[in-house]
Amino acid sequence: MDTADRSITSRSTTNRNASNRNRTGGGASGSAQNGSTDDVTLENTLCKITESDSAAAEAAQRRWDSVAKPLHSLGWMEDVIVRIAGAQHSALVQTGKKILVPMCADNGVVAEGVTQTGQEVTAIVAENFLDEKSCAAIMCRMSGADIRPIDIGMATDTLRVEKRKIAYGTKNFAHEPAMTRVQAVAAVETGIRLACELKAEGYCLVATGEMGIGNTTTSSAVAASLLGVSAEEMTGRGAGLSSEGLQKKIRVIREAIGRWNLTEQDPLTVLSCVGGFDIAGIAGLFLGGAYCHIPVLIDGFISSVAALLAARLCPAAVGYMIATHVSKEPAARRVLGELGLSPALDAGLCLGEGSGAVAAFPLIDMAAEIYHRMSTFEQIQVEAYQELR
């Protein structure tokens, strides 16, 4: 058994133990919709995901149309409640308990000089999540959300970050595949199981985040492969590359896509060749959210690429995704457009960590409060607005 396989075995045991400790939800034993992680595999998950509930979404829209204000005047705030109703399979929308899950992992491709900083930053920021020293952690406190960073593939161990490590970082995809297919599946399943655990713990909304030096390179490579577009179109400066550094980053991505003919490959092959463990884990969160009927918030570019990967594995999962903002990375709009999703914010954000997703939490809370509490036209005895065609 090689190092990677030992890591997967260790991770699987840890996940089962954590699942047993955290399983507090009711419902049928073994049901992922009620939070159990028994027999949760990628294959089973993909078979059992159903479309979001159109009847619940329609009921939520009727409620909005009855509220004493001009029709559709709250824009995205109305749309997100309708979307949450469909995802939760109930028009009695719940938004109370919220959490950000930053998936933390390192990427071997940083050896090619495609980043401005070194891998040591990943572990530092991962610990900072727990000390409220990162942007996203501070924003979580302000918005009343919990935060739970996950070490799914950091190059080093830290004292406090929860370990669900697949391996100590990926390989350098400039020379070899980033991970094995077994590792790719294990990383996706880690996200699925975590979503089931969060369901059992009573969370209503899950925001996705990430920390991993080099992950705009992996995300650009995955996105270019899945969409069949050039590396130049999908690659930006990330955390601040020079023009020379950007050209090197594009070249590394372009050569890897050509080496394995990735525009013609299935999603798991793309992930295995040029992806990251953080992308895989986030994709699993989206799939697990769909499985368990929990809305999952897309953050920025890396998170949206993971959402695209999840959608390619299971198109029905898109009904459980919420777009929060559009990143400043050049490919961000294109990826969200491919998913058919409209974000709440266009504020030039490109920090990552889950910061854009957390920024949307207060908007969702305000929308839910209005949805549940505002008077209807009938209650205030005012003639309702009519939909004009």
ABEGO torsion letter per residue (X at the ends): XBAAAAAAAAAAAAAAAAAAAABABBEBBGBAAAGBABGBBAAAAAAABBBBBAAAAAAAAAAAAABBBBBGAAEAAAAAAAAAAAAAGBABBBAABBBBBBBBBBBAAAAAGABABBAAAAAAAAAAAAAGABAAAAAAAAAGBBBBBBBAGBABBBAABBBABABBEBBBAAABBABBAAAAAAAAAAAAAAAAAAAAAGBABBBBBBBBBGAAAAAAAAAAAAAGBBAAAABBAEAGBBAAAAAAAAAAAAAAAAAAGAAABBAAAAAAAABBAAAAAAAAAAAAAAAAGBBBBBBBAAAAAAAAAAAAABAAAAAABBBABBBABAAAAAAAAAAGBBBABBAGBAAEGGAAAAAAAAAAAAAAAAAAABBBAAAAGBBBBBBBX
